[in-house]
């Protein structure tokens, strides 16, 4: 499915497409990017093995979490793992670039993935992060869901590799994404 524009107006259809693909292909895990937790809450109770990946503490403001406390509580009550850790496609490299200028290989990889859309980059990132955290099994296709800003507009079937071998990650299928890149 291709959306005419990126954005949260595609969330419902993206989530439905991801759930349908999981059922049709027997995919057991869905990893969703959810900064405030709202997108993950929409999937809660609908996916057997759902993992919520949210921004690292301090992403927007030092010492603050973007995940809303009420959404955290709802997700935790349903036993949904919440991962908040350094982003695999930015992290320390971004800090070095900000401090000294220039660009690092991981930032180039992120920029190359953004050529397919911000959501594609985030899907790869959260899948690798979830694998590195031991929240999904190694060597298994999963569905990753992300968006451009807020909501969800991108879903991939992906077999992530660990961060140390990130270039072994395989994108098997694009389920949904915007036609337009921002």
Secondary structure as a PSIPRED ss2 file (coil, helix, strand):
# PSIPRED VFORMAT (PSIPRED V4.0)

   1 X C   1.000  0.000  0.000
   2 X E   0.000  0.000  1.000
   3 X E   0.000  0.000  1.000
   4 X C   1.000  0.000  0.000
   5 X C   1.000  0.000  0.000
   6 X C   1.000  0.000  0.000
   7 X C   1.000  0.000  0.000
   8 X H   0.000  1.000  0.000
   9 X H   0.000  1.000  0.000
  10 X H   0.000  1.000  0.000
  11 X H   0.000  1.000  0.000
  12 X H   0.000  1.000  0.000
  13 X H   0.000  1.000  0.000
  14 X H   0.000  1.000  0.000
  15 X H   0.000  1.000  0.000
  16 X H   0.000  1.000  0.000
  17 X H   0.000  1.000  0.000
  18 X H   0.000  1.000  0.000
  19 X H   0.000  1.000  0.000
  20 X H   0.000  1.000  0.000
  21 X H   0.000  1.000  0.000
  22 X H   0.000  1.000  0.000
  23 X H   0.000  1.000  0.000
  24 X H   0.000  1.000  0.000
  25 X H   0.000  1.000  0.000
  26 X C   1.000  0.000  0.000
  27 X C   1.000  0.000  0.000
  28 X C   1.000  0.000  0.000
  29 X E   0.000  0.000  1.000
  30 X E   0.000  0.000  1.000
  31 X E   0.000  0.000  1.000
  32 X E   0.000  0.000  1.000
  33 X E   0.000  0.000  1.000
  34 X C   1.000  0.000  0.000
  35 X C   1.000  0.000  0.000
  36 X C   1.000  0.000  0.000
  37 X C   1.000  0.000  0.000
  38 X H   0.000  1.000  0.000
  39 X H   0.000  1.000  0.000
  40 X H   0.000  1.000  0.000
  41 X H   0.000  1.000  0.000
  42 X H   0.000  1.000  0.000
  43 X H   0.000  1.000  0.000
  44 X C   1.000  0.000  0.000
  45 X C   1.000  0.000  0.000
  46 X C   1.000  0.000  0.000
  47 X C   1.000  0.000  0.000
  48 X C   1.000  0.000  0.000
  49 X E   0.000  0.000  1.000
  50 X E   0.000  0.000  1.000
  51 X E   0.000  0.000  1.000
  52 X E   0.000  0.000  1.000
  53 X E   0.000  0.000  1.000
  54 X E   0.000  0.000  1.000
  55 X C   1.000  0.000  0.000
  56 X C   1.000  0.000  0.000
  57 X C   1.000  0.000  0.000
  58 X C   1.000  0.000  0.000
  59 X C   1.000  0.000  0.000
  60 X C   1.000  0.000  0.000
  61 X C   1.000  0.000  0.000
  62 X C   1.000  0.000  0.000
  63 X C   1.000  0.000  0.000
  64 X C   1.000  0.000  0.000
  65 X C   1.000  0.000  0.000
  66 X C   1.000  0.000  0.000
  67 X C   1.000  0.000  0.000
  68 X C   1.000  0.000  0.000
  69 X H   0.000  1.000  0.000
  70 X H   0.000  1.000  0.000
  71 X H   0.000  1.000  0.000
  72 X H   0.000  1.000  0.000
  73 X H   0.000  1.000  0.000
  74 X H   0.000  1.000  0.000
  75 X H   0.000  1.000  0.000
  76 X H   0.000  1.000  0.000
  77 X H   0.000  1.000  0.000
  78 X C   1.000  0.000  0.000
  79 X C   1.000  0.000  0.000
  80 X C   1.000  0.000  0.000
  81 X E   0.000  0.000  1.000
  82 X E   0.000  0.000  1.000
  83 X E   0.000  0.000  1.000
  84 X E   0.000  0.000  1.000
  85 X C   1.000  0.000  0.000
  86 X C   1.000  0.000  0.000
  87 X C   1.000  0.000  0.000
  88 X C   1.000  0.000  0.000
  89 X C   1.000  0.000  0.000
  90 X C   1.000  0.000  0.000
  91 X H   0.000  1.000  0.000
  92 X H   0.000  1.000  0.000
  93 X H   0.000  1.000  0.000
  94 X H   0.000  1.000  0.000
  95 X H   0.000  1.000  0.000
  96 X H   0.000  1.000  0.000
  97 X H   0.000  1.000  0.000
  98 X H   0.000  1.000  0.000
  99 X H   0.000  1.000  0.000
 100 X H   0.000  1.000  0.000
 101 X C   1.000  0.000  0.000
 102 X C   1.000  0.000  0.000
 103 X C   1.000  0.000  0.000
 104 X C   1.000  0.000  0.000
 105 X H   0.000  1.000  0.000
 106 X H   0.000  1.000  0.000
 107 X H   0.000  1.000  0.000
 108 X H   0.000  1.000  0.000
 109 X H   0.000  1.000  0.000
 110 X H   0.000  1.000  0.000
 111 X H   0.000  1.000  0.000
 112 X H   0.000  1.000  0.000
 113 X H   0.000  1.000  0.000
 114 X H   0.000  1.000  0.000
 115 X C   1.000  0.000  0.000
 116 X C   1.000  0.000  0.000
 117 X C   1.000  0.000  0.000
 118 X H   0.000  1.000  0.000
 119 X H   0.000  1.000  0.000
 120 X H   0.000  1.000  0.000
 121 X H   0.000  1.000  0.000
 122 X H   0.000  1.000  0.000
 123 X H   0.000  1.000  0.000
 124 X H   0.000  1.000  0.000
 125 X H   0.000  1.000  0.000
 126 X H   0.000  1.000  0.000
 127 X H   0.000  1.000  0.000
 128 X H   0.000  1.000  0.000
 129 X H   0.000  1.000  0.000
 130 X H   0.000  1.000  0.000
 131 X H   0.000  1.000  0.000
 132 X H   0.000  1.000  0.000
 133 X C   1.000  0.000  0.000
 134 X C   1.000  0.000  0.000
 135 X C   1.000  0.000  0.000
 136 X C   1.000  0.000  0.000
 137 X C   1.000  0.000  0.000
 138 X C   1.000  0.000  0.000
 139 X C   1.000  0.000  0.000
 140 X C   1.000  0.000  0.000
 141 X C   1.000  0.000  0.000
 142 X E   0.000  0.000  1.000
 143 X E   0.000  0.000  1.000
 144 X E   0.000  0.000  1.000
 145 X E   0.000  0.000  1.000
 146 X E   0.000  0.000  1.000
 147 X C   1.000  0.000  0.000
 148 X C   1.000  0.000  0.000
 149 X C   1.000  0.000  0.000
 150 X C   1.000  0.000  0.000
 151 X C   1.000  0.000  0.000
 152 X C   1.000  0.000  0.000
 153 X C   1.000  0.000  0.000
 154 X E   0.000  0.000  1.000
 155 X E   0.000  0.000  1.000
 156 X E   0.000  0.000  1.000
 157 X E   0.000  0.000  1.000
 158 X E   0.000  0.000  1.000
 159 X E   0.000  0.000  1.000
 160 X C   1.000  0.000  0.000
 161 X C   1.000  0.000  0.000
 162 X C   1.000  0.000  0.000
 163 X H   0.000  1.000  0.000
 164 X H   0.000  1.000  0.000
 165 X H   0.000  1.000  0.000
 166 X H   0.000  1.000  0.000
 167 X H   0.000  1.000  0.000
 168 X H   0.000  1.000  0.000
 169 X C   1.000  0.000  0.000
 170 X E   0.000  0.000  1.000
 171 X E   0.000  0.000  1.000
 172 X E   0.000  0.000  1.000
 173 X E   0.000  0.000  1.000
 174 X E   0.000  0.000  1.000
 175 X E   0.000  0.000  1.000
 176 X E   0.000  0.000  1.000
 177 X E   0.000  0.000  1.000
 178 X E   0.000  0.000  1.000
 179 X C   1.000  0.000  0.000
 180 X C   1.000  0.000  0.000
 181 X C   1.000  0.000  0.000
 182 X C   1.000  0.000  0.000
